[in-house]
Amino acid sequence: STSFFLKLILMTLSVILIIFVAPLFTKIAAAKTLLPIVAMILVFDGLREFGFSLNRALEQMESEAFTKAITNVLIVILGFLFLTLSKTAESLAWSYTLGSAIGFFIMIWTLKPYFKNIFSNFSKNLLWPIFSAAWPFALSGLLSGIMINTDTIMLGWWRSAQEIGFYAISQRLIQIFYFLPVLLATSTFPTFAKLAKKENDKFKNILEKSISIMMLIGIPIILGGFIVGNELISTLFGKEYFPAIISFKILLLTILLVFPGALIGNAVFAYDQQKSFISFLALGALGNIILNYLLIPKYGIEGSAIATLGAQILSTGFIWLKMKKINNFKTLPYLKNIVLAATIMSFITFVLKYLSMNLFLNVTISALSYFCVLILLKEPLIKDIKGAIKIQTT
C-alpha cells in the first residue's frame, strides 16, 4: 500500500512534467499534441509495471506473462482497428492508450486480493525505508531513459522530422532485441541477490554462463543483421526507409554491450555497489549528450548512432571492470564455439542472400544451421539451456 502511494505521487509528477515541460524539448508541433495522450500511457504502463513487480515478488511470473500477452495482443488489434478508421499518429496513440488501460485493469483483477483496502493499509513509517531502498534503481532507470531518448531529442534540434523517423525505425528494431537480456536479467537477479557475498564461486559460475548465453544469442543477431539488414528494412518498412540502414547496422553493435551489460549491472546491484553503477551510468549518459552534440550536426542519424555506441562502451566498460574487481568473472573461454558457429552461419546467410532467397526463410535456415553447428561442437551451453527449459516446463 505504501509503495503504491509513492508510485501515485511520482506518476503525478511525471504527468506534470510531460504536459508542461516536455513541449519545450521539441520543435515538432504534431508531437506536442500527442503529449497528453503519452501522459496517460505512462500512467497505465507504470501502474501495470507496479503489479508486475508484485507478481515477481510472489513468484507468479505466469500471471505477468498472461497480462503482458493479452495487453500486447489488444494493442496490436486496436492499432489496426483505429488506423483503419483514421490513419494518424493520434489515432495510433489512442489505440495504445486503450490497450494499455485494459492491461492495467486485467492486472488489478489478477491481483485483486492485494489491492483490497490499498489505501487503508498505508503506513507513513515505511515511506523512508522504501524510498531509500528504491532510489538507486529509480536513478539508474532515469539515466537509462536519458541514454535511450537523448538521441531523438537532440536530433529534433538539428534535423528534420523525417530523419527522426528514419532513426526511430532503426532504434526500435534494436530495442526489440534488448528485451532478451532484460528478461534473463530479471529472472537471474533473485539468484544473484541470494548468492552475493555468500557463495562467490557459484555466483561467478552463474554470471559467466548467463553472459555467455546472451552472447550466444547476440553474436549471430549482429552478424546476421549486418548481412540482411537492407532486406529487413525494405521488407518491414519499404525502400523509402533505406536511409535508416546505416544507423541500424551501427546500433546493432550495441548488442555486444547491452546484452552482457544488463546482467553485469544486476550483479553489481547484488553486491550493494549501486553508487558505482549509477556513477558509471551517469558517465555514459553525459558522454552520450556530448557525442551527440559533436556528431549530429555533421553526420545526422549516423552520428547519433555512433554517439549511442560510444556512450555504451563508456558506461558498460567501467561497469564491467568494476564487476571484475568484485568477482573476477571470465567470458572469453566460453566464446570459442559461439564465434565459430556464428561465422559458419554468416557464410550460409550470405550465400542464401546471394541466391535471392526469401528473407524469413533465410533467417530460419541460418538460425537452424547455427544451433546445429553448436550441437555438433558439443557446446556445453546448449545443455544448460535445455536444462533450464526443462525446469521451467515441469
Number of C-alpha atoms within 10 A of each C-alpha: 17 18 15 16 16 13 16 15 10 14 19 13 11 15 20 14 13 20 18 11 11 14 17 10 12 16 15 13 9 12 15 18 14 17 19 15 17 20 20 21 20 18 22 21 16 18 20 23 16 16 21 21 15 15 19 16 11 9 11 13 16 11 18 20 13 14 21 20 13 15 22 15 13 19 24 15 14 20 21 16 15 19 16 12 9 12 13 11 14 19 20 20 21 20 22 25 24 19 23 26 21 19 24 23 16 19 24 17 12 16 16 13 10 13 15 12 11 14 12 9 11 15 12 10 9 12 14 10 10 13 13 9 10 12 12 17 13 12 15 20 14 15 21 17 12 19 21 16 11 19 26 21 15 19 23 17 14 14 15 13 16 10 18 19 15 19 26 18 19 25 20 12 15 18 14 9 17 17 12 15 24 17 12 17 23 14 13 17 17 14 14 25 18 12 18 20 15 10 11 15 15 13 20 20 12 17 23 22 19 24 24 22 22 22 23 23 18 26 22 22 21 21 20 24 20 19 17 17 22 19 19 16 21 15 13 10 12 11 12 10 19 15 17 23 22 18 22 27 21 20 23 28 22 22 24 18 20 22 27 25 23 21 25 25 24 22 26 24 22 19 16 14 17 19 13 16 25 22 16 21 28 21 17 26 25 18 21 28 19 13 21 27 18 14 17 22 16 11 13 19 29 22 22 29 30 22 25 26 22 17 26 26 18 19 24 22 15 19 22 19 13 19 20 15 9 14 19 14 19 15 15 9 9 19 16 11 19 23 16 15 24 27 17 15 25 24 15 20 26 17 13 18 17 9 9 10 13 12 16 12 11 20 21 12 14 23 19 13 19 22 18 14 18 21 16 9 13 12 18 13 19 15 12 14 14 11 11 11 11 10 9 8 6 5
